[in-house]
Amino acid sequence: MKEMLTNKILNGLPDAEFARLMPLLEPVALSAGERLSEAGETAQFIYFPENSVISCHADMQDGESVEVGMVGFEGMTGITSLLGSRPTAHSLNVSVAGSALRVMKDDFEREILRGVGVKQSLLAYAGEYITQISQRSACAVLHRLEQRLAVWLLLLADRLDTDVIQMTHERMAQHLGVRRAGVTVVAAQMQAVGAISYTRGNLRLEDRRTLAAMACECYGALSVGRQQTAYM
C-alpha cells in the first residue's frame, strides 16, 4: 500500500509506523477553490496531498489575500498547528484539484509521540516549509512579477504529473497578491516566447527551460525535485 502512494512523507515512513497510521488515513477528493480551513481555527485534519496542491493564504482585514506557502506531494498541511498550540495564522485553499489523504489532527499527534519516523519526517518537512515561506517572502519584495510568476508556475508544475494546469489569470493574481492586469501582461510575454500557452483557463507549460530562464534564483532554492532536472 505504502509504495502505491505519491506523498513523500507517507511513503518514507518505516513500515511499522505506516501500518499503524494507515487505518486512520481517509482518502478525499479535493476541488479547485475549495476552502479547507480558516485562519484562526484550530486544525481538525492534517492533509497529505497526492496529486492535488493546497495553498496556505494570508488573509488581510481589508479582504486582500496572498499565498505564502504551497503544499503538494512533497508535504503535508498543519505544520504550525502540530508544532504549537496556537490556532493557525493562515487559511487553507485547494489550488489544483486532485486526491489527498487526511487524518484527524489528534490521531496524528498520538502517532508523533509513538513513532520516531513520524517525528523525524515532521521535523524535516517543517524545515523545508519554513525555507519555502522565507524565500518566497524575500522573492515577493525583491523580484519582478515576471520572475515571481515563472517561479510559481514551476513550483506548481513540480507537484503535478501534467503540464496542463487549470488556472485563470484572476486566480494566479490572487495567489501572488497582485493585480490581474499585471498577470495578463506577463502571461502574454511568456506565451510570446513559447514558454507557455493559455486557452480559456487552461495553461500549458510548453517549454520549461525557457520558463526557468525567466525565473529568479528562488526557484532553484525551492524546487521539490519531481521535474526540475528536465529543465534546469
N, C-alpha and C positions, 0 to 999 in steps of 0.2 A: 504493500500500500504506500509506504513512505516514498519509494523510488518513483512512484507514479505522479508525485506532486511536483509542481513547479516552484513553490515557495522555498527559498533557500534556507530560511530559519527552520522550518519544519523538516525539510529534507536532511538537514545537517544534524538533527538531534540523535543522540545514542538510541539504539533500537529499543531498549527497555523503557526509556523515558518517553519516546514517541508512542509506545504501546499503551502507556498509562494515559497519555493525552488524547489519543485518537478517539476514544468513545465520547469525549467532551466536545469534539470539533463538529460544527454544524455547517454543511455546505450551503452557500447562499448565492443567489444571482443578483448582482448589483446593476442598477440602471444609471445611465449618464445623467448627471444633475441631481441624483438622489442625495438627500441630506441625512447623514448617518448620526450626527450628534451636534449639539450646540455648544458654543463657548460658555464656560461657567458651570457646565454639567459635570457630574462625576461619571466617568465612562462606565457603561454597562457591559459592553463587549470589546474584545480585542479582535481585530480583523487581520487575517493573513491573506493578502491578495494572491491570486493565481495568475489570471490574465487580465485582471482589472487594474485600474490605477486610481488611488484615493489621494485627494489633496487636503492638506491642512491649511485653513484660511484664517488670517487675522481680520476680524470684522470690527470696523470702527463705529463709533456712535452716530456719525453722520450718514451711515449706510454704505460707505465705501468698504471694499474688501480686496485683499491681495493674498495670493498663495505664498506661504512661507515654507512649505515642505511638500514633498511628493513621495508617495509610498506605492511600490509595485511588488513584483515577485521577490525582490531582494529583502523585503522587510515586513513590518507589522505596524499597526496603529497602537496608540495608547502608551507610548514610551514614558511621557511625562507623568501620567497618572500612576504608572507602575513604580516609578522611582520616587514618588512623593504622594502625600495625601491631599494636596490642593486640587481643586477642580481644574480641568483643562482650560487653557487660555485660548484655544483655537477650535473652530468648528471643523467637522469632517465632511467632505463632499466628494462624490464619485466623479472623477474626470472622464474616465473611459469605462464603459460598461463591460462587464465580464463576471467571472466567478471568483469567489473567495471562500475561505473557511473562517469561521468565527467561534470564539469560546467566551463563556462568561468570565468577566474580569476576576471575580472572586475565585473561580475554579483555577484560573491560570496562576494567580498569586500563590495558591497552595502548591501547584506544581513547581513554581520557582523555589519554594522553600524545600521541596523534596528532592529536586534534581540538580546536580551540578551542571549538567549540559545545558539545561534550560536557562539557568542563571548566567552561564558564560555567553550563550547566544544573545541573551537580552542585553548584557553589558557591551558586547562587541557591536551590536547594531545601534545601541544608544550613542556610541562614539561616532559611528558613520552618520547618524541622523543629525547630531549636533554639528558635525562638519558641514553637512548639506545646508542647514539653516544659516550658519555663519557665513559660508561662502556666497550663498545667494543674496544675503543681506548686503555684503560688500559689492557684489555684482550690480545690484539694483541702484546703488549710489554712484558707482564709478564707471559703468559701461553703457554704451549706446543701446537703444532699443533694438536695433538690428542684431547686435551681438546677443542680447538677452533672449530675444525670440528664438534665435538659432540654437542657443543652449537649451532652452526649454523644450523645443521640438525634439532635439536629440535625446535629452533625458527621458522624454515621453516614449520615444521610439525604442530606446534601450529596454524598456519594460514591456514591450509588446512583441508579438510574433508576426506583425504585419506592418507594411509601410503605409497603409491607408488608415487615417485617423479621422473619425467623425468629430469635427470641431469647427464651429463658426468663428468668424473674426470677433464677434461680440464676446464669446466665451474666452477666447485667447486673451483679449484685452482685460477681462475680469481677473484672470489668473495672474497676469503681470501687473495689474493695478495701473493701467494706462488707458488712454482714450482709444476707442475703436478706430477712429480715423488714422491714428498712428500705426496701428497694426495693419490696416488695409494697405497703407503706403509701403510698409516694409515687406509685407507678403507679396505685393506686386513686384518689388525689386527681386525677391527670391525666385519668383516664378520667371522673371525675365532672364535670369542667368541659368535657369534649368535646375535649380536646387529642389524646388517643389512644384507641384501643380495643385490647383484648387478648383473644385466644381461643386456648387450647391452644398456646402457644408462638409464635403469630403476632401480632406487634404492628403496628398500623397507625397512621400519623400522620394523624389526622383534620383537625386544624386547626393548621397550622404557626405561624400568627400567635399563637395562644394559647400554644402551646408556647414560642415565642420570648419572649413576655412573662414566662413563668415562669423563663427562663434569666437568668443574670447577664451582665455586660458581657463576659465571657470569650468568649462565642460570636461577638460582633462582631469581636473581635481574631483569631479563629481560622478563621472561615468560609472555605471554599475556593472559593466562587464559582459553583457549579453551580446551586443552587436558592435562595440566600438572598434574592434580590430579590423573590421571591414572597411573603415573609412578614416582611420587616423594614421 
